[in-house]
Each structure stands twice: as structure tokens, then as C-alpha cells.
Amino acid sequence: MSETLDTNGGAPQGKGQALTGFILALVALVLAPIIAGIAATMIVTGGSGWLMYVWDVLAVVSIILSGMGMSKLGKTGGKKGLGIAGLIIGIVALVWCIMLTLGLSVADAGMDAAGGDLQELRNELDNM
């Protein structure tokens, strides 16, 4: 089956979107534990884990781009394998990132609760 080329004579339309979605999905999946570690460090040092929310958005963008690329490739007769792979990896990355984000949210809530208890303990020790 021959691939339909765009008007510029290059790759089929949507191949760039599918490739970009695939790469973003791989990046989101592979680097999620590292980003979660950085976010956990931010939480422990008194900040917030906002970085994981950005990572969740990256996973969603990878799914959207892979789906759009796959759709365009299907309409122009291109091979959709890269779009399908990006879509699957993007969904796995999103689930993984959501699990990490929920875990970090619980850790953040625990740190807030422990921080208040520690402050009360320090105040009691200072008053002794």
C-alpha cells in the first residue's frame, strides 16, 4: 500500500504529530520517577509538588498529539503504527504519573500535618 504524500512531497500528514506524541510519551514515562523524586524533595523541603502536575499535563499532551497524528495518518493513508505506540505509551505514562501525583499529594498532606505537630512540639519544648 503506497502512502499518500502531502502537497510538499514530504512525509504523510500527521507523521510529525505522531512522532512528537510518541517522543513525549516516552519522555513522560521514563522520566516520571526522576520528576517524582524532585517533587518529593520539594515537598520535604517545605515547598509543593507542582512539578508532578506539569508532568501529568505532558502525558496528556502526548496522548492528544499521538491521537491527532494517528487520525491524520489514517485519513491520508499513512502507517499509523507510531501513533498507536505513542497513544498506548502515553496512556500508560498518564496512569503512572497520576499514581505518582496522588502519592505525592498524600505525602504533602502528611508533611503539612506533621509540620503542624512538630511546631506544637517545639513550642511546648521552648516553654519548658
ABEGO torsion letter per residue (X at the ends): XBBBBBAAGBBBBGAAAAAAAAAAAAAAAAAAAAAAAAAAAAAAAGBBAAAAAAAAAAAAAAAAAAAAAAAAAAAAGBBAAAAAAAAAAAAAAAAAAAAAAAAAAAAAAAAAAAAAAAAAAAAAAAAX
